[in-house]
Amino acid sequence: MRTLSRLCYAVAFAALLRPLPMKAQNDLQHQEDRQALLKILAAVENAISAQDIAGILAQMSPDCTVTW
């Protein structure tokens, strides 16, 4: 009984360590969105570095909520 229990634990542990197959995503369909987000990120980073509140607010929606 004890050997069976150890065997079950070993099999369960091995199953958890097995890498799961992943599908490759078509990155081309998101490339345009990614570039737009990187542009917004750069603008916000530059505004923060320059301590330009108006520059930060220009990148936000008028009804956004910010939590610091």
PDB file of N, H, CA, C and O in Angstrom:
ATOM      1  N   MET A   1       0.823  -1.195   0.000  1.00  0.00           N
ATOM      2  CA  MET A   1       0.000   0.000   0.000  1.00  0.00           C
ATOM      3  C   MET A   1       0.866   1.257   0.000  1.00  0.00           C
ATOM      4  O   MET A   1       0.573   2.238  -0.684  1.00  0.00           O
ATOM      5  N   ARG A   2       1.931   1.201   0.780  1.00  0.00           N
ATOM      6  H   ARG A   2       2.170   0.404   1.336  1.00  0.00           H
ATOM      7  CA  ARG A   2       2.816   2.357   0.868  1.00  0.00           C
ATOM      8  C   ARG A   2       3.535   2.595  -0.465  1.00  0.00           C
ATOM      9  O   ARG A   2       3.718   3.741  -0.878  1.00  0.00           O
ATOM     10  N   THR A   3       3.933   1.530  -1.124  1.00  0.00           N
ATOM     11  H   THR A   3       3.784   0.600  -0.789  1.00  0.00           H
ATOM     12  CA  THR A   3       4.593   1.639  -2.412  1.00  0.00           C
ATOM     13  C   THR A   3       3.638   2.199  -3.465  1.00  0.00           C
ATOM     14  O   THR A   3       4.041   3.003  -4.306  1.00  0.00           O
ATOM     15  N   LEU A   4       2.391   1.781  -3.421  1.00  0.00           N
ATOM     16  H   LEU A   4       2.063   1.128  -2.738  1.00  0.00           H
ATOM     17  CA  LEU A   4       1.394   2.285  -4.357  1.00  0.00           C
ATOM     18  C   LEU A   4       1.173   3.779  -4.149  1.00  0.00           C
ATOM     19  O   LEU A   4       1.034   4.525  -5.118  1.00  0.00           O
ATOM     20  N   SER A   5       1.141   4.213  -2.915  1.00  0.00           N
ATOM     21  H   SER A   5       1.255   3.606  -2.128  1.00  0.00           H
ATOM     22  CA  SER A   5       0.959   5.630  -2.600  1.00  0.00           C
ATOM     23  C   SER A   5       2.122   6.451  -3.151  1.00  0.00           C
ATOM     24  O   SER A   5       1.915   7.510  -3.744  1.00  0.00           O
ATOM     25  N   ARG A   6       3.341   5.961  -2.953  1.00  0.00           N
ATOM     26  H   ARG A   6       3.509   5.102  -2.471  1.00  0.00           H
ATOM     27  CA  ARG A   6       4.513   6.671  -3.471  1.00  0.00           C
ATOM     28  C   ARG A   6       4.490   6.717  -4.996  1.00  0.00           C
ATOM     29  O   ARG A   6       4.860   7.725  -5.599  1.00  0.00           O
ATOM     30  N   LEU A   7       4.065   5.646  -5.601  1.00  0.00           N
ATOM     31  H   LEU A   7       3.764   4.827  -5.112  1.00  0.00           H
ATOM     32  CA  LEU A   7       3.979   5.598  -7.060  1.00  0.00           C
ATOM     33  C   LEU A   7       2.961   6.620  -7.571  1.00  0.00           C
ATOM     34  O   LEU A   7       3.207   7.306  -8.562  1.00  0.00           O
ATOM     35  N   CYS A   8       1.832   6.715  -6.895  1.00  0.00           N
ATOM     36  H   CYS A   8       1.632   6.158  -6.090  1.00  0.00           H
ATOM     37  CA  CYS A   8       0.799   7.686  -7.290  1.00  0.00           C
ATOM     38  C   CYS A   8       1.319   9.112  -7.168  1.00  0.00           C
ATOM     39  O   CYS A   8       1.078   9.941  -8.045  1.00  0.00           O
ATOM     40  N   TYR A   9       2.037   9.401  -6.075  1.00  0.00           N
ATOM     41  H   TYR A   9       2.232   8.728  -5.362  1.00  0.00           H
ATOM     42  CA  TYR A   9       2.609  10.740  -5.899  1.00  0.00           C
ATOM     43  C   TYR A   9       3.654  11.040  -6.970  1.00  0.00           C
ATOM     44  O   TYR A   9       3.720  12.161  -7.475  1.00  0.00           O
ATOM     45  N   ALA A  10       4.457  10.062  -7.314  1.00  0.00           N
ATOM     46  H   ALA A  10       4.403   9.151  -6.904  1.00  0.00           H
ATOM     47  CA  ALA A  10       5.485  10.252  -8.333  1.00  0.00           C
ATOM     48  C   ALA A  10       4.859  10.529  -9.699  1.00  0.00           C
ATOM     49  O   ALA A  10       5.324  11.397 -10.438  1.00  0.00           O
ATOM     50  N   VAL A  11       3.813   9.793 -10.025  1.00  0.00           N
ATOM     51  H   VAL A  11       3.436   9.088  -9.425  1.00  0.00           H
ATOM     52  CA  VAL A  11       3.132   9.997 -11.306  1.00  0.00           C
ATOM     53  C   VAL A  11       2.467  11.377 -11.341  1.00  0.00           C
ATOM     54  O   VAL A  11       2.543  12.074 -12.352  1.00  0.00           O
ATOM     55  N   ALA A  12       1.820  11.769 -10.251  1.00  0.00           N
ATOM     56  H   ALA A  12       1.759  11.202  -9.429  1.00  0.00           H
ATOM     57  CA  ALA A  12       1.166  13.075 -10.192  1.00  0.00           C
ATOM     58  C   ALA A  12       2.195  14.197 -10.305  1.00  0.00           C
ATOM     59  O   ALA A  12       1.974  15.183 -11.008  1.00  0.00           O
ATOM     60  N   PHE A  13       3.314  14.040  -9.612  1.00  0.00           N
ATOM     61  H   PHE A  13       3.494  13.239  -9.041  1.00  0.00           H
ATOM     62  CA  PHE A  13       4.363  15.058  -9.670  1.00  0.00           C
ATOM     63  C   PHE A  13       4.943  15.162 -11.077  1.00  0.00           C
ATOM     64  O   PHE A  13       5.176  16.266 -11.570  1.00  0.00           O
ATOM     65  N   ALA A  14       5.176  14.040 -11.720  1.00  0.00           N
ATOM     66  H   ALA A  14       4.987  13.143 -11.320  1.00  0.00           H
ATOM     67  CA  ALA A  14       5.704  14.037 -13.089  1.00  0.00           C
ATOM     68  C   ALA A  14       4.716  14.694 -14.057  1.00  0.00           C
ATOM     69  O   ALA A  14       5.123  15.387 -14.990  1.00  0.00           O
ATOM     70  N   ALA A  15       3.437  14.477 -13.834  1.00  0.00           N
ATOM     71  H   ALA A  15       3.107  13.915 -13.076  1.00  0.00           H
ATOM     72  CA  ALA A  15       2.420  15.087 -14.701  1.00  0.00           C
ATOM     73  C   ALA A  15       2.417  16.597 -14.552  1.00  0.00           C
ATOM     74  O   ALA A  15       2.176  17.312 -15.524  1.00  0.00           O
ATOM     75  N   LEU A  16       2.682  17.096 -13.345  1.00  0.00           N
ATOM     76  H   LEU A  16       2.878  16.515 -12.555  1.00  0.00           H
ATOM     77  CA  LEU A  16       2.718  18.541 -13.129  1.00  0.00           C
ATOM     78  C   LEU A  16       3.947  19.184 -13.769  1.00  0.00           C
ATOM     79  O   LEU A  16       3.900  20.345 -14.174  1.00  0.00           O
ATOM     80  N   LEU A  17       5.029  18.445 -13.861  1.00  0.00           N
ATOM     81  H   LEU A  17       5.068  17.501 -13.532  1.00  0.00           H
ATOM     82  CA  LEU A  17       6.256  18.986 -14.439  1.00  0.00           C
ATOM     83  C   LEU A  17       6.280  18.941 -15.966  1.00  0.00           C
ATOM     84  O   LEU A  17       7.117  19.596 -16.587  1.00  0.00           O
ATOM     85  N   ARG A  18       5.391  18.192 -16.566  1.00  0.00           N
ATOM     86  H   ARG A  18       4.711  17.659 -16.061  1.00  0.00           H
ATOM     87  CA  ARG A  18       5.361  18.042 -18.018  1.00  0.00           C
ATOM     88  C   ARG A  18       4.990  19.374 -18.664  1.00  0.00           C
ATOM     89  O   ARG A  18       3.960  19.952 -18.316  1.00  0.00           O
ATOM     90  N   PRO A  19       5.791  19.869 -19.581  1.00  0.00           N
ATOM     91  CA  PRO A  19       5.455  21.132 -20.241  1.00  0.00           C
ATOM     92  C   PRO A  19       4.211  20.979 -21.116  1.00  0.00           C
ATOM     93  O   PRO A  19       4.036  19.969 -21.798  1.00  0.00           O
ATOM     94  N   LEU A  20       3.377  21.970 -21.085  1.00  0.00           N
ATOM     95  H   LEU A  20       3.519  22.790 -20.530  1.00  0.00           H
ATOM     96  CA  LEU A  20       2.163  21.953 -21.893  1.00  0.00           C
ATOM     97  C   LEU A  20       2.461  22.534 -23.275  1.00  0.00           C
ATOM     98  O   LEU A  20       3.169  23.537 -23.377  1.00  0.00           O
ATOM     99  N   PRO A  21       1.947  21.937 -24.318  1.00  0.00           N
ATOM    100  CA  PRO A  21       2.189  22.486 -25.660  1.00  0.00           C
ATOM    101  C   PRO A  21       1.469  23.823 -25.822  1.00  0.00           C
ATOM    102  O   PRO A  21       0.348  24.006 -25.346  1.00  0.00           O
ATOM    103  N   MET A  22       2.124  24.734 -26.492  1.00  0.00           N
ATOM    104  H   MET A  22       3.034  24.586 -26.879  1.00  0.00           H
ATOM    105  CA  MET A  22       1.537  26.047 -26.722  1.00  0.00           C
ATOM    106  C   MET A  22       1.446  26.288 -28.221  1.00  0.00           C
ATOM    107  O   MET A  22       2.342  25.919 -28.980  1.00  0.00           O
ATOM    108  N   LYS A  23       0.369  26.902 -28.627  1.00  0.00           N
ATOM    109  H   LYS A  23      -0.359  27.202 -28.010  1.00  0.00           H
ATOM    110  CA  LYS A  23       0.216  27.259 -30.024  1.00  0.00           C
ATOM    111  C   LYS A  23       0.918  28.588 -30.277  1.00  0.00           C
ATOM    112  O   LYS A  23       0.879  29.492 -29.443  1.00  0.00           O
ATOM    113  N   ALA A  24       1.545  28.692 -31.409  1.00  0.00           N
ATOM    114  H   ALA A  24       1.577  27.958 -32.087  1.00  0.00           H
ATOM    115  CA  ALA A  24       2.139  29.961 -31.797  1.00  0.00           C
ATOM    116  C   ALA A  24       1.025  30.912 -32.213  1.00  0.00           C
ATOM    117  O   ALA A  24       0.135  30.552 -32.983  1.00  0.00           O
ATOM    118  N   GLN A  25       1.090  32.113 -31.698  1.00  0.00           N
ATOM    119  H   GLN A  25       1.813  32.406 -31.072  1.00  0.00           H
ATOM    120  CA  GLN A  25       0.078  33.103 -32.045  1.00  0.00           C
ATOM    121  C   GLN A  25       0.516  33.874 -33.278  1.00  0.00           C
ATOM    122  O   GLN A  25       1.705  34.084 -33.516  1.00  0.00           O
ATOM    123  N   ASN A  26      -0.455  34.282 -34.038  1.00  0.00           N
ATOM    124  H   ASN A  26      -1.421  34.111 -33.844  1.00  0.00           H
ATOM    125  CA  ASN A  26      -0.177  35.102 -35.199  1.00  0.00           C
ATOM    126  C   ASN A  26       0.085  36.519 -34.714  1.00  0.00           C
ATOM    127  O   ASN A  26      -0.852  37.277 -34.463  1.00  0.00           O
ATOM    128  N   ASP A  27       1.344  36.874 -34.585  1.00  0.00           N
ATOM    129  H   ASP A  27       2.105  36.259 -34.789  1.00  0.00           H
ATOM    130  CA  ASP A  27       1.725  38.164 -34.021  1.00  0.00           C
ATOM    131  C   ASP A  27       1.474  39.310 -34.991  1.00  0.00           C
ATOM    132  O   ASP A  27       1.391  40.463 -34.569  1.00  0.00           O
ATOM    133  N   LEU A  28       1.353  39.021 -36.262  1.00  0.00           N
ATOM    134  H   LEU A  28       1.420  38.084 -36.604  1.00  0.00           H
ATOM    135  CA  LEU A  28       1.185  40.078 -37.251  1.00  0.00           C
ATOM    136  C   LEU A  28      -0.127  40.837 -37.073  1.00  0.00           C
ATOM    137  O   LEU A  28      -0.196  42.031 -37.366  1.00  0.00           O
ATOM    138  N   GLN A  29      -1.159  40.159 -36.600  1.00  0.00           N
ATOM    139  H   GLN A  29      -1.103  39.190 -36.363  1.00  0.00           H
ATOM    140  CA  GLN A  29      -2.446  40.833 -36.456  1.00  0.00           C
ATOM    141  C   GLN A  29      -2.450  41.828 -35.306  1.00  0.00           C
ATOM    142  O   GLN A  29      -3.317  42.700 -35.255  1.00  0.00           O
ATOM    143  N   HIS A  30      -1.499  41.718 -34.379  1.00  0.00           N
ATOM    144  H   HIS A  30      -0.794  41.010 -34.421  1.00  0.00           H
ATOM    145  CA  HIS A  30      -1.442  42.625 -33.235  1.00  0.00           C
ATOM    146  C   HIS A  30      -0.315  43.656 -33.353  1.00  0.00           C
ATOM    147  O   HIS A  30      -0.166  44.511 -32.480  1.00  0.00           O
ATOM    148  N   GLN A  31       0.455  43.582 -34.394  1.00  0.00           N
ATOM    149  H   GLN A  31       0.334  42.887 -35.103  1.00  0.00           H
ATOM    150  CA  GLN A  31       1.610  44.459 -34.540  1.00  0.00           C
ATOM    151  C   GLN A  31       1.210  45.935 -34.567  1.00  0.00           C
ATOM    152  O   GLN A  31       1.872  46.764 -33.944  1.00  0.00           O
ATOM    153  N   GLU A  32       0.157  46.261 -35.267  1.00  0.00           N
ATOM    154  H   GLU A  32      -0.381  45.587 -35.773  1.00  0.00           H
ATOM    155  CA  GLU A  32      -0.289  47.653 -35.365  1.00  0.00           C
ATOM    156  C   GLU A  32      -0.738  48.179 -34.000  1.00  0.00           C
ATOM    157  O   GLU A  32      -0.420  49.308 -33.629  1.00  0.00           O
ATOM    158  N   ASP A  33      -1.475  47.359 -33.262  1.00  0.00           N
ATOM    159  H   ASP A  33      -1.733  46.441 -33.563  1.00  0.00           H
ATOM    160  CA  ASP A  33      -1.909  47.747 -31.916  1.00  0.00           C
ATOM    161  C   ASP A  33      -0.710  47.933 -30.995  1.00  0.00           C
ATOM    162  O   ASP A  33      -0.656  48.884 -30.216  1.00  0.00           O
ATOM    163  N   ARG A  34       0.239  47.025 -31.088  1.00  0.00           N
ATOM    164  H   ARG A  34       0.195  46.252 -31.721  1.00  0.00           H
ATOM    165  CA  ARG A  34       1.426  47.103 -30.235  1.00  0.00           C
ATOM    166  C   ARG A  34       2.198  48.395 -30.499  1.00  0.00           C
ATOM    167  O   ARG A  34       2.663  49.042 -29.560  1.00  0.00           O
ATOM    168  N   GLN A  35       2.336  48.770 -31.757  1.00  0.00           N
ATOM    169  H   GLN A  35       1.958  48.245 -32.519  1.00  0.00           H
ATOM    170  CA  GLN A  35       3.047  50.006 -32.092  1.00  0.00           C
ATOM    171  C   GLN A  35       2.317  51.229 -31.541  1.00  0.00           C
ATOM    172  O   GLN A  35       2.951  52.164 -31.052  1.00  0.00           O
ATOM    173  N   ALA A  36       0.992  51.224 -31.618  1.00  0.00           N
ATOM    174  H   ALA A  36       0.477  50.465 -32.015  1.00  0.00           H
ATOM    175  CA  ALA A  36       0.216  52.346 -31.088  1.00  0.00           C
ATOM    176  C   ALA A  36       0.371  52.440 -29.569  1.00  0.00           C
ATOM    177  O   ALA A  36       0.505  53.536 -29.025  1.00  0.00           O
ATOM    178  N   LEU A  37       0.353  51.295 -28.887  1.00  0.00           N
ATOM    179  H   LEU A  37       0.244  50.405 -29.329  1.00  0.00           H
ATOM    180  CA  LEU A  37       0.526  51.297 -27.431  1.00  0.00           C
ATOM    181  C   LEU A  37       1.925  51.744 -27.027  1.00  0.00           C
ATOM    182  O   LEU A  37       2.087  52.453 -26.034  1.00  0.00           O
ATOM    183  N   LEU A  38       2.936  51.333 -27.791  1.00  0.00           N
ATOM    184  H   LEU A  38       2.803  50.757 -28.597  1.00  0.00           H
ATOM    185  CA  LEU A  38       4.294  51.773 -27.494  1.00  0.00           C
ATOM    186  C   LEU A  38       4.449  53.280 -27.676  1.00  0.00           C
ATOM    187  O   LEU A  38       5.194  53.923 -26.937  1.00  0.00           O
ATOM    188  N   LYS A  39       3.754  53.836 -28.648  1.00  0.00           N
ATOM    189  H   LYS A  39       3.149  53.313 -29.248  1.00  0.00           H
ATOM    190  CA  LYS A  39       3.790  55.278 -28.876  1.00  0.00           C
ATOM    191  C   LYS A  39       3.161  56.022 -27.689  1.00  0.00           C
ATOM    192  O   LYS A  39       3.689  57.039 -27.238  1.00  0.00           O
ATOM    193  N   ILE A  40       2.034  55.510 -27.192  1.00  0.00           N
ATOM    194  H   ILE A  40       1.605  54.685 -27.558  1.00  0.00           H
ATOM    195  CA  ILE A  40       1.385  56.118 -26.022  1.00  0.00           C
ATOM    196  C   ILE A  40       2.288  55.998 -24.800  1.00  0.00           C
ATOM    197  O   ILE A  40       2.436  56.957 -24.043  1.00  0.00           O
ATOM    198  N   LEU A  41       2.891  54.832 -24.603  1.00  0.00           N
ATOM    199  H   LEU A  41       2.771  54.053 -25.219  1.00  0.00           H
ATOM    200  CA  LEU A  41       3.782  54.623 -23.467  1.00  0.00           C
ATOM    201  C   LEU A  41       4.954  55.597 -23.500  1.00  0.00           C
ATOM    202  O   LEU A  41       5.311  56.173 -22.472  1.00  0.00           O
ATOM    203  N   ALA A  42       5.548  55.782 -24.657  1.00  0.00           N
ATOM    204  H   ALA A  42       5.258  55.314 -25.492  1.00  0.00           H
ATOM    205  CA  ALA A  42       6.675  56.714 -24.782  1.00  0.00           C
ATOM    206  C   ALA A  42       6.243  58.143 -24.459  1.00  0.00           C
ATOM    207  O   ALA A  42       6.974  58.880 -23.797  1.00  0.00           O
ATOM    208  N   ALA A  43       5.058  58.534 -24.928  1.00  0.00           N
ATOM    209  H   ALA A  43       4.464  57.935 -25.466  1.00  0.00           H
ATOM    210  CA  ALA A  43       4.566  59.884 -24.652  1.00  0.00           C
ATOM    211  C   ALA A  43       4.327  60.079 -23.157  1.00  0.00           C
ATOM    212  O   ALA A  43       4.657  61.132 -22.611  1.00  0.00           O
ATOM    213  N   VAL A  44       3.761  59.081 -22.493  1.00  0.00           N
ATOM    214  H   VAL A  44       3.493  58.225 -22.936  1.00  0.00           H
ATOM    215  CA  VAL A  44       3.512  59.185 -21.053  1.00  0.00           C
ATOM    216  C   VAL A  44       4.833  59.194 -20.285  1.00  0.00           C
ATOM    217  O   VAL A  44       4.990  59.974 -19.346  1.00  0.00           O
ATOM    218  N   GLU A  45       5.774  58.350 -20.665  1.00  0.00           N
ATOM    219  H   GLU A  45       5.647  57.716 -21.429  1.00  0.00           H
ATOM    220  CA  GLU A  45       7.077  58.329 -19.992  1.00  0.00           C
ATOM    221  C   GLU A  45       7.790  59.676 -20.121  1.00  0.00           C
ATOM    222  O   GLU A  45       8.364  60.177 -19.154  1.00  0.00           O
ATOM    223  N   ASN A  46       7.749  60.251 -21.313  1.00  0.00           N
ATOM    224  H   ASN A  46       7.283  59.844 -22.099  1.00  0.00           H
ATOM    225  CA  ASN A  46       8.383  61.559 -21.520  1.00  0.00           C
ATOM    226  C   ASN A  46       7.700  62.640 -20.696  1.00  0.00           C
ATOM    227  O   ASN A  46       8.368  63.509 -20.135  1.00  0.00           O
ATOM    228  N   ALA A  47       6.384  62.593 -20.619  1.00  0.00           N
ATOM    229  H   ALA A  47       5.842  61.887 -21.075  1.00  0.00           H
ATOM    230  CA  ALA A  47       5.651  63.578 -19.833  1.00  0.00           C
ATOM    231  C   ALA A  47       5.949  63.426 -18.340  1.00  0.00           C
ATOM    232  O   ALA A  47       6.082  64.423 -17.629  1.00  0.00           O
ATOM    233  N   ILE A  48       6.052  62.194 -17.867  1.00  0.00           N
ATOM    234  H   ILE A  48       5.944  61.384 -18.444  1.00  0.00           H
ATOM    235  CA  ILE A  48       6.389  61.974 -16.457  1.00  0.00           C
ATOM    236  C   ILE A  48       7.798  62.476 -16.165  1.00  0.00           C
ATOM    237  O   ILE A  48       8.029  63.118 -15.140  1.00  0.00           O
ATOM    238  N   SER A  49       8.730  62.191 -17.052  1.00  0.00           N
ATOM    239  H   SER A  49       8.542  61.670 -17.885  1.00  0.00           H
ATOM    240  CA  SER A  49      10.115  62.643 -16.854  1.00  0.00           C
ATOM    241  C   SER A  49      10.203  64.164 -16.830  1.00  0.00           C
ATOM    242  O   SER A  49      10.990  64.738 -16.078  1.00  0.00           O
ATOM    243  N   ALA A  50       9.394  64.805 -17.655  1.00  0.00           N
ATOM    244  H   ALA A  50       8.755  64.338 -18.266  1.00  0.00           H
ATOM    245  CA  ALA A  50       9.399  66.270 -17.719  1.00  0.00           C
ATOM    246  C   ALA A  50       8.469  66.890 -16.674  1.00  0.00           C
ATOM    247  O   ALA A  50       8.354  68.113 -16.598  1.00  0.00           O
ATOM    248  N   GLN A  51       7.813  66.063 -15.878  1.00  0.00           N
ATOM    249  H   GLN A  51       7.906  65.070 -15.940  1.00  0.00           H
ATOM    250  CA  GLN A  51       6.827  66.507 -14.882  1.00  0.00           C
ATOM    251  C   GLN A  51       5.757  67.382 -15.533  1.00  0.00           C
ATOM    252  O   GLN A  51       5.366  68.425 -15.010  1.00  0.00           O
ATOM    253  N   ASP A  52       5.305  66.919 -16.686  1.00  0.00           N
ATOM    254  H   ASP A  52       5.623  66.072 -17.112  1.00  0.00           H
ATOM    255  CA  ASP A  52       4.314  67.632 -17.495  1.00  0.00           C
ATOM    256  C   ASP A  52       2.945  66.969 -17.294  1.00  0.00           C
ATOM    257  O   ASP A  52       2.621  65.987 -17.961  1.00  0.00           O
ATOM    258  N   ILE A  53       2.154  67.509 -16.378  1.00  0.00           N
ATOM    259  H   ILE A  53       2.417  68.307 -15.836  1.00  0.00           H
ATOM    260  CA  ILE A  53       0.841  66.941 -16.073  1.00  0.00           C
ATOM    261  C   ILE A  53      -0.079  67.030 -17.291  1.00  0.00           C
ATOM    262  O   ILE A  53      -0.832  66.097 -17.570  1.00  0.00           O
ATOM    263  N   ALA A  54      -0.020  68.143 -18.012  1.00  0.00           N
ATOM    264  H   ALA A  54       0.592  68.901 -17.786  1.00  0.00           H
ATOM    265  CA  ALA A  54      -0.873  68.302 -19.191  1.00  0.00           C
ATOM    266  C   ALA A  54      -0.535  67.248 -20.253  1.00  0.00           C
ATOM    267  O   ALA A  54      -1.422  66.753 -20.947  1.00  0.00           O
ATOM    268  N   GLY A  55       0.736  66.914 -20.372  1.00  0.00           N
ATOM    269  H   GLY A  55       1.458  67.316 -19.808  1.00  0.00           H
ATOM    270  CA  GLY A  55       1.144  65.884 -21.329  1.00  0.00           C
ATOM    271  C   GLY A  55       0.630  64.504 -20.945  1.00  0.00           C
ATOM    272  O   GLY A  55       0.271  63.701 -21.807  1.00  0.00           O
ATOM    273  N   ILE A  56       0.599  64.237 -19.640  1.00  0.00           N
ATOM    274  H   ILE A  56       0.891  64.889 -18.941  1.00  0.00           H
ATOM    275  CA  ILE A  56       0.052  62.958 -19.173  1.00  0.00           C
ATOM    276  C   ILE A  56      -1.453  62.921 -19.407  1.00  0.00           C
ATOM    277  O   ILE A  56      -1.986  61.925 -19.896  1.00  0.00           O
ATOM    278  N   LEU A  57      -2.133  64.003 -19.061  1.00  0.00           N
ATOM    279  H   LEU A  57      -1.701  64.812 -18.665  1.00  0.00           H
ATOM    280  CA  LEU A  57      -3.586  64.054 -19.222  1.00  0.00           C
ATOM    281  C   LEU A  57      -4.004  63.988 -20.684  1.00  0.00           C
ATOM    282  O   LEU A  57      -5.103  63.530 -20.996  1.00  0.00           O
ATOM    283  N   ALA A  58      -3.138  64.442 -21.581  1.00  0.00           N
ATOM    284  H   ALA A  58      -2.245  64.814 -21.328  1.00  0.00           H
ATOM    285  CA  ALA A  58      -3.464  64.404 -23.014  1.00  0.00           C
ATOM    286  C   ALA A  58      -3.587  62.967 -23.517  1.00  0.00           C
ATOM    287  O   ALA A  58      -4.254  62.724 -24.522  1.00  0.00           O
ATOM    288  N   GLN A  59      -2.961  62.024 -22.843  1.00  0.00           N
ATOM    289  H   GLN A  59      -2.419  62.221 -22.027  1.00  0.00           H
ATOM    290  CA  GLN A  59      -3.003  60.624 -23.263  1.00  0.00           C
ATOM    291  C   GLN A  59      -4.150  59.850 -22.620  1.00  0.00           C
ATOM    292  O   GLN A  59      -4.335  58.667 -22.906  1.00  0.00           O
ATOM    293  N   MET A  60      -4.924  60.509 -21.750  1.00  0.00           N
ATOM    294  H   MET A  60      -4.773  61.470 -21.518  1.00  0.00           H
ATOM    295  CA  MET A  60      -5.977  59.826 -21.023  1.00  0.00           C
ATOM    296  C   MET A  60      -7.362  60.247 -21.503  1.00  0.00           C
ATOM    297  O   MET A  60      -7.555  61.334 -22.047  1.00  0.00           O
ATOM    298  N   SER A  61      -8.297  59.367 -21.285  1.00  0.00           N
ATOM    299  H   SER A  61      -8.140  58.484 -20.843  1.00  0.00           H
ATOM    300  CA  SER A  61      -9.690  59.661 -21.570  1.00  0.00           C
ATOM    301  C   SER A  61     -10.201  60.649 -20.514  1.00  0.00           C
ATOM    302  O   SER A  61      -9.773  60.584 -19.362  1.00  0.00           O
ATOM    303  N   PRO A  62     -11.104  61.556 -20.885  1.00  0.00           N
ATOM    304  CA  PRO A  62     -11.616  62.530 -19.907  1.00  0.00           C
ATOM    305  C   PRO A  62     -12.294  61.882 -18.696  1.00  0.00           C
ATOM    306  O   PRO A  62     -12.324  62.479 -17.620  1.00  0.00           O
ATOM    307  N   ASP A  63     -12.832  60.685 -18.852  1.00  0.00           N
ATOM    308  H   ASP A  63     -12.808  60.200 -19.726  1.00  0.00           H
ATOM    309  CA  ASP A  63     -13.533  60.046 -17.731  1.00  0.00           C
ATOM    310  C   ASP A  63     -12.724  58.918 -17.099  1.00  0.00           C
ATOM    311  O   ASP A  63     -13.300  58.009 -16.503  1.00  0.00           O
ATOM    312  N   CYS A  64     -11.405  58.963 -17.220  1.00  0.00           N
ATOM    313  H   CYS A  64     -10.937  59.701 -17.705  1.00  0.00           H
ATOM    314  CA  CYS A  64     -10.594  57.893 -16.647  1.00  0.00           C
ATOM    315  C   CYS A  64     -10.441  58.071 -15.130  1.00  0.00           C
ATOM    316  O   CYS A  64     -10.627  59.165 -14.598  1.00  0.00           O
ATOM    317  N   THR A  65     -10.103  56.992 -14.463  1.00  0.00           N
ATOM    318  H   THR A  65      -9.951  56.103 -14.896  1.00  0.00           H
ATOM    319  CA  THR A  65      -9.817  57.018 -13.044  1.00  0.00           C
ATOM    320  C   THR A  65      -8.380  56.586 -12.845  1.00  0.00           C
ATOM    321  O   THR A  65      -7.969  55.529 -13.323  1.00  0.00           O
ATOM    322  N   VAL A  66      -7.615  57.407 -12.137  1.00  0.00           N
ATOM    323  H   VAL A  66      -7.949  58.266 -11.749  1.00  0.00           H
ATOM    324  CA  VAL A  66      -6.205  57.112 -11.885  1.00  0.00           C
ATOM    325  C   VAL A  66      -6.024  56.872 -10.402  1.00  0.00           C
ATOM    326  O   VAL A  66      -6.507  57.650  -9.579  1.00  0.00           O
ATOM    327  N   THR A  67      -5.338  55.807 -10.060  1.00  0.00           N
ATOM    328  H   THR A  67      -4.946  55.175 -10.728  1.00  0.00           H
ATOM    329  CA  THR A  67      -5.022  55.510  -8.671  1.00  0.00           C
ATOM    330  C   THR A  67      -3.517  55.488  -8.519  1.00  0.00           C
ATOM    331  O   THR A  67      -2.832  54.719  -9.193  1.00  0.00           O
ATOM    332  N   TRP A  68      -3.011  56.308  -7.658  1.00  0.00           N
ATOM    333  H   TRP A  68      -3.568  56.933  -7.110  1.00  0.00           H
ATOM    334  CA  TRP A  68      -1.559  56.379  -7.434  1.00  0.00           C
ATOM    335  C   TRP A  68      -1.215  55.628  -6.189  1.00  0.00           C
ATOM    336  O   TRP A  68      -0.045  55.559  -5.813  1.00  0.00           O
TER     337      TRP A  68
END
